[in-house]
Amino acid sequence: MLFFAFFHVNHFVAQEPDTFAVRIGNTIQAEQLKKHVFTLASDTFEGRETGTKGQELAAAYISQYYDSIGLDPIRNQGWYQTYPLKKETNLGSTARTTEESFSFLDDFYFFGLDAQDLSTRKLVFAGYGISEKRYNDYKKVKSLPEGSWVMCLQGEPTDKDGKSLITGSNQTSDWNDDVSLKAAEVKKRGGAALLVVNSNYEMYMKRIRYWLEQPRMQLEREVKSEDEDYIPVIYISPRFADELLKETGQSVEQLIARAKRGKKSKPLFMSKELAFHVEQKTERIEAENVLAYIEGSDPLLKNEVVVVSAHYDHVGIINGQIHNGADDDASGTASALEIGEAFLTAKKEGHGSKRSVLVLHVSGEEKGLLGSEWYSDHPVFPLNQTVCDLNIDMIGRIDPEHKDSNYIYLIGSDKLSSDLHAISERCNNTYTKLDLDYTFNSPNDPNRFYYRSDHYNFAKHNIPVIFYFSGVHEDYHKPGDDAPKILYNKMETITRLVFQTAWDVANRAERLKVDKQSDFKN
């Protein structure tokens, strides 16, 4: 991973503390956070993998805790929002040409293809597969022969200084990361499938092979009209691509070198027979989000909802070892539980927040943000009445870039609302005085953390977000992520910051303004 240090200097003057908010915030205690983490990250919960007994036990623990402190489930909804999943296990998919055979992961991979057989004798190489005013790989390919497959390079072209030829800057375009744009272009031109050449195949496989070997989960959706435009997308290695390119006299290395010299690739037409056999086992299962709702006290504002989210799932049992996920994300789950209890305590004392608060405990995050995606597609409370999402994911450890625990990474706070960013800064200066580190808020963050946790499924609907995160450590997604290693005093301070920010947003006279355009890529 690539890390670099940048610590934000706070410029906002602290406001006078709200004595009631201080007292309620101080009910959030390290000892109670510790009890939650030790429970959720115990072997009893078997790593809380989505769709398993362990995840169901964790959902029961969360809902029963809220019940024990006197919170009622949402009327006509209950504690759970259940959603359907499709679990796919690859059973040995293969590919072949007339001369050579290829195997899944060694030579190619894909995401979410159903069991099927695919074949063609019409293959077109089309550069990076991009069609833009400033850069068009299809300029000399007005339409594709019926049934053709397109092969293209992953990413987008850059000049000798590393600037995108599409944006004209160091900022990449949507084409760089969103392969669906390339697939849609192929479909529009009459193509039947897309092969994407991953030039960093071996390096990518070292990082991701294990996860591709595991069963894949995706949301089980109703068939929509846009799904009819879908075409298969398969990623292939340079070795595989070179075999297909043989008859043209070109190689992937030559084509990439040509692009780096600023020379656009001409379309290349191939007639080699190519066939894929996709063999998948498909199972239908269910998972749950847990919803805790504290209704607001103001008749005019209670229909507006402030969301506090955290995922309670983890990666389960791998090679016989339970991965307990104490930091990822029992820490965020415990934090969200205590924030919910703090808002409930305020309400019991006759001084509840003006706006309503939804504490959203989602599952499926480790499988691709599935629970939060389902919620944002099937909201229990309208998205146009959802004010913001404060998302808590991994706040219990210290990463290698910090010497002490008095920090938190904030991601996304200024992407959509300058109001939310100012409130966050002011609450920190007033109540918690943490070092707010915006390293990963950079649009050029190579880790792309802004897109990798549940807040993103709110941000893509233009709902302001903050992602609270203390960084990756040596036990990330490993069996050593255990409860005794969590820094509970650190968790207490961060949780109080999230609470004070949520309290401010939930009680201010005006709703947060959405006055910025985010750089997220849909």
C-alpha positions as CSV (number, residue, x, y, z in Angstrom):
1,M,0.0,0.0,0.0
2,L,1.0,3.5,-0.7
3,F,0.8,5.9,2.3
4,F,1.7,9.5,2.7
5,A,1.4,11.8,5.6
6,F,-0.7,14.9,5.7
7,F,-2.2,16.3,8.9
8,H,-4.8,19.0,8.6
9,V,-4.4,22.1,10.7
10,N,-7.7,23.1,12.2
11,H,-8.8,26.6,11.3
12,F,-12.2,26.7,12.9
13,V,-12.6,28.4,16.3
14,A,-14.2,26.3,18.9
15,Q,-17.7,27.1,19.9
16,E,-19.1,27.2,23.4
17,P,-19.8,23.6,24.4
18,D,-23.4,22.5,24.7
19,T,-23.5,21.3,28.3
20,F,-26.3,18.9,27.6
21,A,-24.6,17.5,24.5
22,V,-21.4,17.1,26.6
23,R,-23.2,15.2,29.3
24,I,-24.9,12.9,26.8
25,G,-21.7,12.4,24.9
26,N,-19.9,11.4,28.1
27,T,-22.3,8.5,28.5
28,I,-20.3,6.9,25.7
29,Q,-17.7,5.0,27.7
30,A,-14.7,2.8,26.8
31,E,-15.8,0.0,29.0
32,Q,-19.1,-0.5,27.3
33,L,-17.5,-0.2,23.9
34,K,-15.1,-3.0,25.0
35,K,-18.0,-5.2,26.1
36,H,-19.6,-5.0,22.6
37,V,-16.3,-5.6,20.8
38,F,-15.3,-8.6,22.9
39,T,-18.8,-10.1,22.3
40,L,-19.0,-9.5,18.6
41,A,-15.4,-10.5,17.9
42,S,-15.6,-13.7,19.9
43,D,-15.3,-17.1,18.3
44,T,-19.0,-17.7,19.0
45,F,-19.8,-15.4,16.0
46,E,-17.5,-17.4,13.7
47,G,-16.2,-14.3,11.9
48,R,-19.7,-12.9,11.1
49,E,-19.6,-13.8,7.4
50,T,-22.6,-12.6,5.5
51,G,-25.3,-15.2,5.0
52,T,-24.0,-17.5,7.7
53,K,-25.0,-18.4,11.3
54,G,-22.4,-16.1,12.7
55,Q,-23.8,-13.1,10.9
56,E,-27.3,-14.0,12.1
57,L,-26.1,-14.3,15.7
58,A,-24.5,-10.8,15.4
59,A,-27.7,-9.4,14.0
60,A,-29.6,-10.9,17.0
61,Y,-27.1,-9.5,19.4
62,I,-27.5,-6.0,18.0
63,S,-31.3,-6.0,18.0
64,Q,-31.5,-7.6,21.4
65,Y,-29.2,-4.9,22.8
66,Y,-31.5,-2.2,21.5
67,D,-34.5,-4.0,22.9
68,S,-32.7,-4.3,26.3
69,I,-32.3,-0.5,26.6
70,G,-35.9,0.2,25.8
71,L,-35.8,1.1,22.1
72,D,-38.8,-0.2,20.1
73,P,-38.4,-1.6,16.6
74,I,-39.6,0.4,13.6
75,R,-43.3,0.1,13.2
76,N,-44.3,-2.1,10.3
77,Q,-40.6,-2.9,9.7
78,G,-39.2,-4.5,12.7
79,W,-35.5,-4.7,13.5
80,Y,-34.4,-6.3,10.2
81,Q,-34.3,-5.3,6.6
82,T,-33.8,-8.7,4.9
83,Y,-32.4,-8.8,1.4
84,P,-31.8,-11.6,-1.1
85,L,-28.4,-12.7,-2.3
86,K,-27.0,-14.9,-5.0
87,K,-23.9,-16.9,-3.9
88,E,-21.8,-18.2,-6.8
89,T,-18.9,-20.7,-6.5
90,N,-16.6,-21.2,-9.5
91,L,-16.2,-24.9,-10.3
92,G,-13.4,-24.7,-12.7
93,S,-14.1,-22.4,-15.7
94,T,-11.9,-22.8,-18.7
95,A,-11.1,-21.1,-22.1
96,R,-9.5,-22.4,-25.3
97,T,-8.4,-21.5,-28.7
98,T,-7.6,-24.0,-31.4
99,E,-4.0,-24.1,-30.2
100,E,-4.1,-23.6,-26.5
101,S,-6.2,-23.9,-23.3
102,F,-6.5,-21.4,-20.4
103,S,-7.7,-21.7,-16.9
104,F,-9.7,-19.5,-14.5
105,L,-7.4,-17.2,-12.4
106,D,-4.2,-18.4,-14.0
107,D,-5.2,-16.7,-17.3
108,F,-8.5,-15.0,-16.9
109,Y,-11.1,-13.9,-14.3
110,F,-14.6,-12.4,-14.2
111,F,-17.1,-11.1,-11.8
112,G,-20.7,-12.3,-11.7
113,L,-21.0,-14.4,-14.8
114,D,-23.7,-17.1,-14.7
115,A,-22.9,-20.6,-15.9
116,Q,-22.7,-20.6,-19.7
117,D,-20.7,-21.3,-22.8
118,L,-19.5,-18.4,-24.9
119,S,-17.6,-18.5,-28.2
120,T,-16.6,-16.3,-31.2
121,R,-14.5,-16.3,-34.4
122,K,-14.7,-12.5,-34.7
123,L,-12.5,-10.5,-32.4
124,V,-11.6,-6.8,-32.6
125,F,-8.8,-5.1,-30.7
126,A,-9.9,-1.5,-30.0
127,G,-7.2,0.2,-28.0
128,Y,-8.5,1.2,-24.6
129,G,-12.2,0.8,-25.7
130,I,-12.9,4.5,-25.2
131,S,-15.2,6.7,-27.2
132,E,-14.8,10.4,-26.2
133,K,-14.5,13.7,-28.1
134,R,-10.9,14.1,-27.0
135,Y,-10.0,10.4,-27.5
136,N,-11.8,7.9,-29.7
137,D,-10.6,4.3,-30.2
138,Y,-13.7,3.7,-32.4
139,K,-13.0,6.4,-34.9
140,K,-12.3,3.9,-37.6
141,V,-14.8,1.3,-36.4
142,K,-18.3,2.7,-37.0
143,S,-20.0,-0.6,-36.3
144,L,-18.8,-4.1,-35.3
145,P,-19.5,-7.2,-37.3
146,E,-22.5,-9.0,-35.7
147,G,-21.5,-11.2,-32.9
148,S,-18.0,-9.7,-32.6
149,W,-16.1,-9.5,-29.3
150,V,-14.0,-6.5,-28.5
151,M,-10.6,-6.7,-26.7
152,C,-9.2,-3.6,-25.1
153,L,-6.6,-2.5,-22.6
154,Q,-7.5,-1.8,-19.0
155,G,-7.4,1.9,-17.9
156,E,-7.0,4.9,-20.1
157,P,-4.2,6.5,-22.2
158,T,-1.8,9.1,-20.6
159,D,0.8,11.4,-22.1
160,K,4.5,11.3,-21.3
161,D,3.9,13.3,-18.1
162,G,1.3,10.8,-16.9
163,K,-1.7,13.1,-17.6
164,S,-4.9,11.6,-18.9
165,L,-5.5,12.3,-22.6
166,I,-9.2,12.5,-21.7
167,T,-9.2,14.9,-18.8
168,G,-5.9,16.7,-19.7
169,S,-4.9,16.5,-16.0
170,N,-3.5,14.0,-13.4
171,Q,-7.2,13.3,-12.5
172,T,-8.3,10.1,-14.2
173,S,-11.6,10.0,-16.2
174,D,-14.5,7.6,-15.5
175,W,-13.3,5.4,-18.3
176,N,-10.2,4.5,-16.2
177,D,-12.2,2.7,-13.5
178,D,-15.7,2.1,-14.8
179,V,-15.5,-0.9,-17.1
180,S,-19.3,-0.7,-17.6
181,L,-18.7,2.4,-19.8
182,K,-16.5,0.3,-22.1
183,A,-19.0,-2.6,-22.1
184,A,-21.9,-0.2,-23.0
185,E,-19.9,1.2,-25.9
186,V,-19.3,-2.4,-27.2
187,K,-23.0,-3.2,-26.9
188,K,-24.0,0.1,-28.7
189,R,-21.8,-0.8,-31.6
190,G,-23.2,-4.4,-32.0
191,G,-20.6,-6.3,-30.0
192,A,-21.5,-9.4,-27.9
193,A,-18.7,-9.5,-25.3
194,L,-15.7,-7.6,-23.9
195,L,-12.3,-8.9,-23.1
196,V,-10.2,-6.5,-20.9
197,V,-6.4,-7.0,-20.9
198,N,-5.0,-6.5,-17.4
199,S,-1.4,-5.5,-18.0
200,N,-0.6,-5.9,-14.3
201,Y,-2.2,-9.4,-14.1
202,E,0.4,-11.2,-12.0
203,M,0.6,-8.4,-9.4
204,Y,-3.2,-8.1,-9.3
205,M,-3.5,-11.9,-8.7
206,K,-1.1,-11.8,-5.8
207,R,-3.4,-9.3,-4.1
208,I,-6.8,-10.6,-5.1
209,R,-6.5,-14.3,-6.0
210,Y,-7.6,-15.6,-2.7
211,W,-10.8,-13.5,-2.8
212,L,-11.6,-14.6,-6.4
213,E,-11.2,-18.2,-5.3
214,Q,-13.9,-17.8,-2.7
215,P,-17.7,-17.9,-3.4
216,R,-18.9,-14.6,-4.6
217,M,-22.1,-12.9,-3.4
218,Q,-24.2,-10.4,-5.2
219,L,-27.6,-8.9,-4.8
220,E,-30.4,-11.0,-6.3
221,R,-32.2,-8.4,-8.3
222,E,-35.4,-8.3,-10.3
223,V,-34.6,-8.1,-14.0
224,K,-34.7,-4.5,-15.1
225,S,-34.7,-3.1,-18.6
226,E,-31.1,-1.9,-18.3
227,D,-30.0,-5.4,-17.5
228,E,-31.0,-6.4,-21.1
229,D,-28.1,-4.2,-22.3
230,Y,-25.5,-6.2,-20.3
231,I,-22.8,-8.1,-22.1
232,P,-20.2,-10.5,-20.6
233,V,-17.0,-8.9,-19.4
234,I,-13.9,-11.1,-18.9
235,Y,-10.4,-9.9,-17.8
236,I,-7.5,-11.7,-19.4
237,S,-3.7,-11.8,-18.9
238,P,-1.2,-10.4,-21.4
239,R,-0.1,-14.0,-22.2
240,F,-3.7,-14.9,-23.1
241,A,-4.0,-11.7,-25.1
242,D,-0.8,-12.3,-27.0
243,E,-2.1,-15.7,-28.1
244,L,-5.1,-14.0,-29.5
245,L,-3.0,-11.3,-31.2
246,K,-0.6,-13.6,-32.9
247,E,-2.2,-13.4,-36.3
248,T,-1.8,-9.6,-36.3
249,G,1.9,-9.7,-35.6
250,Q,1.4,-7.5,-32.5
251,S,1.8,-8.0,-28.7
252,V,0.3,-6.4,-25.7
253,E,3.7,-5.0,-24.8
254,Q,4.0,-3.4,-28.2
255,L,0.5,-1.9,-28.1
256,I,1.0,-0.4,-24.7
257,A,4.4,1.0,-25.7
258,R,2.8,2.6,-28.8
259,A,0.1,4.2,-26.6
260,K,2.7,5.6,-24.3
261,R,4.4,7.3,-27.3
262,G,1.1,9.0,-28.0
263,K,0.2,6.9,-31.0
264,K,-3.3,5.7,-31.0
265,S,-3.7,2.0,-31.8
266,K,-5.4,1.1,-35.1
267,P,-8.2,-1.5,-34.8
268,L,-7.0,-5.0,-35.3
269,F,-9.3,-7.8,-36.6
270,M,-8.8,-11.4,-35.6
271,S,-10.6,-14.6,-36.7
272,K,-9.2,-17.1,-34.2
273,E,-11.7,-19.4,-32.6
274,L,-12.2,-18.6,-28.9
275,A,-14.5,-20.3,-26.4
276,F,-15.1,-20.0,-22.7
277,H,-16.8,-22.5,-20.5
278,V,-18.2,-20.8,-17.4
279,E,-19.0,-23.3,-14.7
280,Q,-20.7,-21.9,-11.6
281,K,-22.7,-23.3,-8.7
282,T,-25.4,-20.8,-7.7
283,E,-27.2,-20.7,-4.3
284,R,-29.9,-18.3,-3.1
285,I,-29.5,-17.0,0.5
286,E,-30.6,-14.1,2.6
287,A,-28.9,-11.6,4.9
288,E,-30.1,-8.8,7.2
289,N,-29.5,-5.1,7.9
290,V,-30.4,-4.1,11.5
291,L,-32.2,-0.8,11.8
292,A,-32.4,1.2,15.1
293,Y,-34.6,4.3,14.7
294,I,-34.9,7.2,17.3
295,E,-37.7,9.5,16.2
296,G,-37.1,13.2,16.3
297,S,-38.9,15.6,18.6
298,D,-39.6,18.5,16.3
299,P,-42.9,18.0,14.4
300,L,-41.5,19.9,11.4
301,L,-38.1,18.3,11.3
302,K,-38.6,14.7,12.4
303,N,-39.2,13.5,8.9
304,E,-35.6,14.3,8.1
305,V,-33.2,11.5,9.0
306,V,-29.6,11.5,10.1
307,V,-28.0,8.1,9.4
308,V,-25.1,6.7,11.4
309,S,-23.9,3.5,9.8
310,A,-21.4,0.7,10.4
311,H,-21.1,-2.8,9.0
312,Y,-21.2,-5.7,11.4
313,D,-20.2,-8.5,9.0
314,H,-16.6,-9.8,8.5
315,V,-14.9,-12.5,6.4
316,G,-15.8,-15.6,8.5
317,I,-13.6,-18.7,8.7
318,I,-10.7,-19.0,6.2
319,N,-8.5,-22.1,6.0
320,G,-10.0,-23.3,9.3
321,Q,-9.1,-20.0,11.2
322,I,-11.8,-17.7,12.5
323,H,-11.3,-14.1,11.5
324,N,-13.0,-12.3,14.3
325,G,-12.8,-8.8,12.8
326,A,-12.5,-6.8,16.1
327,D,-11.4,-3.6,14.3
328,D,-13.1,-4.5,11.0
329,D,-15.8,-3.7,12.0
330,A,-16.8,-4.7,15.5
331,S,-15.2,-1.4,16.5
332,G,-17.6,0.6,14.3
333,T,-20.6,-1.6,15.3
334,A,-19.9,-1.0,19.0
335,S,-19.5,2.7,18.3
336,A,-22.8,2.9,16.4
337,L,-24.6,1.0,19.2
338,E,-23.4,3.5,21.8
339,I,-24.3,6.5,19.6
340,G,-27.8,5.0,19.2
341,E,-28.1,4.6,23.0
342,A,-26.9,8.2,23.6
343,F,-29.6,9.6,21.3
344,L,-32.2,7.4,23.1
345,T,-30.9,8.6,26.5
346,A,-31.4,12.2,25.4
347,K,-35.0,11.4,24.3
348,K,-35.8,9.6,27.5
349,E,-34.7,12.8,29.4
350,G,-37.2,14.8,27.4
351,H,-34.5,16.5,25.2
352,G,-34.4,14.3,22.1
353,S,-32.9,15.5,18.9
354,K,-35.1,17.6,16.5
355,R,-34.4,15.4,13.5
356,S,-34.8,11.6,13.6
357,V,-31.7,9.3,13.7
358,L,-31.3,6.0,12.0
359,V,-28.5,3.8,13.2
360,L,-28.0,1.5,10.3
361,H,-26.0,-1.8,11.0
362,V,-25.4,-3.3,7.5
363,S,-24.1,-6.7,6.5
364,G,-22.6,-7.6,3.1
365,E,-19.9,-4.8,3.2
366,E,-17.1,-7.3,2.8
367,K,-18.9,-8.8,-0.2
368,G,-19.1,-5.5,-2.0
369,L,-21.1,-3.0,0.1
370,L,-24.2,-5.1,-0.6
371,G,-26.3,-4.3,2.5
372,S,-25.9,-0.6,2.2
373,E,-26.5,-0.8,-1.6
374,W,-29.8,-2.7,-0.9
375,Y,-30.8,0.0,1.7
376,S,-30.1,2.8,-0.7
377,D,-32.1,1.0,-3.4
378,H,-34.9,0.1,-1.0
379,P,-34.8,2.9,1.6
380,V,-37.0,2.5,4.7
381,F,-36.9,6.3,5.0
382,P,-36.9,8.4,1.7
383,L,-33.5,9.3,0.5
384,N,-34.7,12.9,-0.2
385,Q,-35.3,13.2,3.5
386,T,-32.0,11.7,4.4
387,V,-29.7,14.5,5.6
388,C,-26.3,12.7,5.8
389,D,-24.6,9.5,6.6
390,L,-21.8,9.2,9.2
391,N,-20.1,5.9,8.6
392,I,-17.8,4.2,11.1
393,D,-15.5,1.5,9.8
394,M,-12.3,0.5,11.7
395,I,-11.6,3.0,14.5
396,G,-9.8,0.8,17.0
397,R,-6.1,0.6,16.0
398,I,-3.2,2.7,15.0
399,D,-1.7,2.5,11.5
400,P,2.0,2.7,10.7
401,E,1.8,6.4,9.8
402,H,1.0,7.5,13.4
403,K,2.9,7.3,16.6
404,D,0.0,7.8,19.0
405,S,-3.8,7.3,18.9
406,N,-5.0,10.9,19.0
407,Y,-6.1,11.0,15.3
408,I,-8.8,9.9,12.9
409,Y,-8.9,9.8,9.1
410,L,-11.9,11.7,7.8
411,I,-12.9,10.9,4.2
412,G,-15.7,12.6,2.2
413,S,-16.6,15.3,4.7
414,D,-16.1,18.1,2.1
415,K,-17.2,16.2,-1.0
416,L,-20.8,17.3,-1.1
417,S,-21.5,19.7,1.7
418,S,-19.3,22.5,3.0
419,D,-21.8,22.7,5.9
420,L,-21.0,19.2,7.1
421,H,-17.3,19.7,6.8
422,A,-17.5,22.9,8.9
423,I,-19.7,21.2,11.6
424,S,-17.2,18.3,11.8
425,E,-14.3,20.6,12.3
426,R,-16.1,22.7,14.8
427,C,-17.3,19.8,16.8
428,N,-13.8,18.3,17.0
429,N,-12.3,21.7,18.1
430,T,-15.1,22.0,20.8
431,Y,-15.4,18.5,22.2
432,T,-12.6,16.0,21.2
433,K,-9.5,17.8,19.7
434,L,-8.4,14.9,17.6
435,D,-5.9,15.3,14.8
436,L,-8.1,15.1,11.7
437,D,-6.1,13.5,9.0
438,Y,-7.4,14.0,5.4
439,T,-4.7,12.0,3.6
440,F,-7.3,9.5,2.1
441,N,-9.7,12.3,1.2
442,S,-7.5,13.1,-1.8
443,P,-9.2,12.4,-5.1
444,N,-5.9,10.8,-6.1
445,D,-5.8,8.4,-3.1
446,P,-4.4,5.2,-4.6
447,N,-6.3,3.1,-2.0
448,R,-9.7,4.6,-3.1
449,F,-11.1,4.3,0.4
450,Y,-13.8,6.8,-0.5
451,Y,-15.4,4.1,-2.7
452,R,-14.8,1.2,-0.3
453,S,-17.2,1.5,2.6
454,D,-20.9,1.9,3.1
455,H,-21.1,5.7,3.0
456,Y,-20.4,5.5,-0.7
457,N,-24.0,4.1,-1.3
458,F,-25.3,7.3,0.2
459,A,-22.8,9.6,-1.5
460,K,-23.7,8.3,-5.0
461,H,-27.2,9.6,-4.3
462,N,-25.8,13.1,-3.4
463,I,-26.3,12.6,0.4
464,P,-23.4,14.2,2.3
465,V,-21.2,11.7,4.1
466,I,-18.2,11.3,6.5
467,F,-16.2,8.1,6.7
468,Y,-14.4,7.7,10.0
469,F,-11.4,5.4,9.7
470,S,-8.1,4.9,11.6
471,G,-6.2,3.1,8.9
472,V,-5.0,-0.3,7.8
473,H,-2.7,-2.3,10.1
474,E,-0.9,-5.7,10.1
475,D,-4.0,-7.6,11.1
476,Y,-6.3,-6.3,8.4
477,H,-8.4,-9.2,7.2
478,K,-6.2,-11.6,9.1
479,P,-7.0,-13.9,12.1
480,G,-5.0,-11.6,14.4
481,D,-7.7,-8.8,14.3
482,D,-8.8,-9.6,17.9
483,A,-10.5,-7.7,20.7
484,P,-7.5,-7.4,23.1
485,K,-5.6,-5.4,20.5
486,I,-8.3,-2.6,20.3
487,L,-7.5,0.8,21.9
488,Y,-10.8,1.4,23.7
489,N,-10.0,4.9,25.0
490,K,-9.2,5.9,21.4
491,M,-12.6,4.4,20.3
492,E,-14.3,6.4,23.1
493,T,-13.0,9.7,21.8
494,I,-13.8,9.0,18.2
495,T,-17.3,7.8,19.0
496,R,-17.9,11.0,21.0
497,L,-16.8,13.0,17.9
498,V,-19.3,11.1,15.7
499,F,-22.0,11.6,18.3
500,Q,-21.4,15.3,18.6
501,T,-21.3,15.8,14.8
502,A,-24.6,13.8,14.5
503,W,-26.1,15.8,17.4
504,D,-25.3,19.1,15.8
505,V,-26.6,18.0,12.4
506,A,-29.8,16.6,14.0
507,N,-30.5,19.8,15.9
508,R,-29.5,22.7,13.7
509,A,-32.2,24.9,12.4
510,E,-31.3,24.5,8.7
511,R,-30.8,21.3,6.8
512,L,-27.3,20.7,5.5
513,K,-26.8,22.3,2.1
514,V,-25.6,20.1,-0.7
515,D,-23.4,22.7,-2.4
516,K,-20.6,20.7,-4.0
517,Q,-20.2,18.1,-6.7
518,S,-18.4,15.0,-5.7
519,D,-15.7,13.3,-7.7
520,F,-17.1,9.8,-7.1
521,K,-17.4,7.6,-10.1
522,N,-20.8,6.0,-10.5
